[in-house]
Amino acid sequence: TDAGVGSPEIEQQFFEVEANRRFDALVRLLTCFRPESTLVFCNTRRDARDLADGLLQRGFSAQALHGDLEQRDRDEVLMRFANRSCAILVATDVAARGLDIDDLPAVVNWEVSTDPDVHLHRIGRTGRAGRKGLAWTLVAAAEMPRMASIEARIGQPLRWSALPAAGASTAPLTASMST
């Protein structure tokens, strides 16, 4: 079976956001729900780098994983994410290929993938081994045309949600230990 298709363990939510408010929407989701560990998918290396930097500046424990990193640095980032000394991994699809994390509470699609199968592969990283998982997708107006193909691929209506109210929680998501 396809990971993510109708999986009862994965709670998918889609959020319509203004493109220039995407970062604020992500921060709001992370501070409200406070998942212990989150994998955020970006479509480009630059977005992955910039987003990880922005999250760090806001007090989150975040690291980027993309193809421009040396293998040694990639291994270190993955180790920190796996041992929970880094709470948020911001990655491109290629960099995250083969990444196997048993207990991943949340996956975020920072941008909508152009390929519905990639969307399913991304969200299939959470909700494994009988554990519950959250899969959030931030959707800007320009990305709306892609949603019909994702809905068709999933085989059920998309669950659109409103962002939580600002200030629902104020504690930044930080790792329990640092290395």
Phi, psi and omega per residue, in radians:
T1 nan 2.742 3.112
D2 -1.381 2.295 3.072
A3 -1.048 2.339 3.058
G4 1.594 -0.400 -3.101
V5 -1.313 1.908 3.087
G6 1.076 0.330 -3.133
S7 -1.183 2.122 -3.140
P8 -1.175 -0.325 -3.138
E9 -1.358 -0.344 -3.077
I10 -1.808 2.106 3.061
E11 -1.703 1.833 3.138
Q12 -1.558 2.375 3.040
Q13 -2.362 2.412 3.128
F14 -2.015 2.360 -3.094
F15 -2.170 2.125 3.058
E16 -1.407 2.168 -3.094
V17 -2.316 2.667 2.973
E18 -1.280 2.429 -3.067
A19 -0.930 -0.693 -3.105
N20 -1.428 0.004 3.100
R21 -1.988 0.160 -3.095
R22 -1.016 -0.786 -3.121
F23 -1.066 -0.807 3.131
D24 -1.067 -0.658 3.121
A25 -1.118 -0.761 3.124
L26 -1.106 -0.792 3.129
V27 -1.037 -0.713 -3.139
R28 -1.112 -0.763 3.116
L29 -1.105 -0.786 -3.114
L30 -1.144 -0.688 -3.112
T31 -1.338 -0.503 3.141
C32 -1.357 -0.855 -3.040
F33 -1.583 -0.439 3.060
R34 0.837 0.956 3.065
P35 -1.102 2.529 -3.103
E36 -1.141 -0.528 -3.088
S37 -2.609 2.351 -3.064
T38 -2.416 2.352 3.027
L39 -1.896 2.084 -3.128
V40 -1.884 2.170 3.128
F41 -1.694 2.281 3.035
C42 -2.038 2.715 3.139
N43 -1.433 -0.354 -3.108
T44 -2.311 2.725 3.086
R45 -1.071 -0.741 -3.122
R46 -1.051 -0.787 3.113
D47 -1.083 -0.701 3.131
A48 -1.077 -0.812 3.115
R49 -1.075 -0.886 -3.078
D50 -1.108 -0.713 -3.126
L51 -1.167 -0.783 3.111
A52 -1.051 -0.741 3.111
D53 -1.090 -0.761 3.134
G54 -1.100 -0.707 3.115
L55 -1.156 -0.707 3.081
L56 -1.043 -0.754 -3.140
Q57 -1.109 -0.458 3.119
R58 -1.579 0.088 3.062
G59 1.656 0.144 3.107
F60 -1.537 2.667 3.054
S61 -1.563 1.729 -3.026
A62 -2.386 2.591 3.063
Q63 -2.457 2.629 3.117
A64 -1.718 2.551 3.051
L65 -2.295 1.989 -3.121
H66 -2.665 2.996 -3.035
G67 -1.163 -0.263 3.128
D68 -1.390 -0.193 -3.132
L69 -1.363 2.512 2.995
E70 -1.151 2.677 -3.108
Q71 -0.985 -0.715 3.126
R72 -1.026 -0.767 -3.137
D73 -1.195 -0.674 3.090
R74 -1.065 -0.791 3.136
D75 -1.062 -0.709 -3.138
E76 -1.152 -0.755 3.111
V77 -1.057 -0.807 -3.139
L78 -1.104 -0.683 3.116
M79 -1.122 -0.765 -3.134
R80 -1.105 -0.680 3.130
F81 -1.212 -0.753 -3.122
A82 -1.127 -0.646 -3.120
N83 -1.599 0.148 3.044
R84 1.177 0.343 3.012
S85 -1.451 -0.133 2.991
C86 -2.260 2.184 -3.020
A87 -1.536 -0.466 -3.059
I88 -2.220 2.140 3.059
L89 -1.875 2.114 3.124
V90 -1.834 2.026 -2.963
A91 -2.377 2.741 2.944
T92 -1.550 2.846 -3.136
D93 -1.052 -0.781 -3.102
V94 -1.097 -0.774 -3.118
A95 -1.148 -0.547 -3.092
A96 -1.520 -0.071 -3.133
R97 -1.038 2.291 3.133
G98 1.449 -0.056 3.122
L99 -1.227 2.149 -3.099
D100 -2.195 1.833 -3.141
I101 -2.102 2.055 -3.063
D102 -1.108 -0.835 -3.018
D103 -1.998 1.492 3.139
L104 -2.021 1.837 -3.047
P105 -1.149 -0.549 -3.031
A106 -2.562 2.496 3.014
V107 -2.183 2.414 3.113
V108 -2.165 2.287 2.948
N109 -1.620 1.765 3.136
W110 -1.065 -0.674 3.056
E111 -2.304 2.736 3.113
V112 -1.344 2.304 3.072
S113 -1.198 2.618 3.089
T114 -1.349 -0.207 -3.091
D115 -2.087 2.080 -3.138
P116 -1.010 -0.558 3.116
D117 -1.178 -0.605 3.072
V118 -1.144 -0.693 3.088
H119 -0.992 -0.827 -3.136
L120 -1.126 -0.674 3.115
H121 -1.116 -0.719 3.121
R122 -1.069 -0.936 -3.050
I123 -1.221 -0.390 3.112
G124 -1.207 -0.048 3.091
R125 -1.366 -0.292 3.106
T126 -1.927 2.980 3.106
G127 1.162 0.610 -3.131
R128 -1.690 2.791 3.043
A129 0.917 0.695 3.083
G130 1.354 0.031 3.123
R131 -1.537 2.647 3.083
K132 -1.353 2.636 3.106
G133 -2.560 2.624 3.071
L134 -1.825 2.422 3.049
A135 -2.280 1.934 -3.119
W136 -1.883 2.391 3.074
T137 -2.175 2.165 3.092
L138 -1.621 2.162 -3.000
V139 -2.148 2.041 3.055
A140 -1.553 2.823 -3.084
A141 -0.936 -0.722 -3.110
A142 -1.141 -0.345 -3.123
E143 -1.615 -0.143 -3.086
M144 -0.951 -0.683 3.131
P145 -1.020 -0.440 3.133
R146 -1.303 -0.322 -2.996
M147 -1.207 -0.557 3.136
A148 -1.090 -0.714 -3.135
S149 -1.236 -0.577 3.075
I150 -1.184 -0.762 3.115
E151 -1.063 -0.739 3.124
A152 -1.123 -0.694 -3.118
R153 -1.200 -0.674 3.121
I154 -1.241 -0.597 3.109
G155 1.447 0.327 3.085
Q156 -2.702 2.779 -3.129
P157 -1.082 2.500 3.093
L158 -1.259 2.537 3.134
R159 -1.718 1.797 3.122
W160 -1.536 2.375 -3.101
S161 -2.276 2.744 3.013
A162 -1.529 2.552 3.071
L163 -1.118 2.580 3.072
P164 -1.089 2.722 3.140
A165 -1.074 2.526 3.092
A166 -1.057 2.444 3.111
G167 1.415 0.217 3.132
A168 -1.056 -0.544 3.050
S169 -2.681 2.602 -3.065
T170 -2.083 -0.107 -3.094
A171 -1.379 2.185 3.094
P172 -1.196 2.660 3.132
L173 -1.387 1.910 -3.124
T174 -2.140 2.694 3.122
A175 -1.340 2.678 -3.092
S176 -1.314 -0.395 3.099
M177 -2.531 2.797 3.109
S178 -2.177 2.748 -3.141
T179 -2.094 nan nan
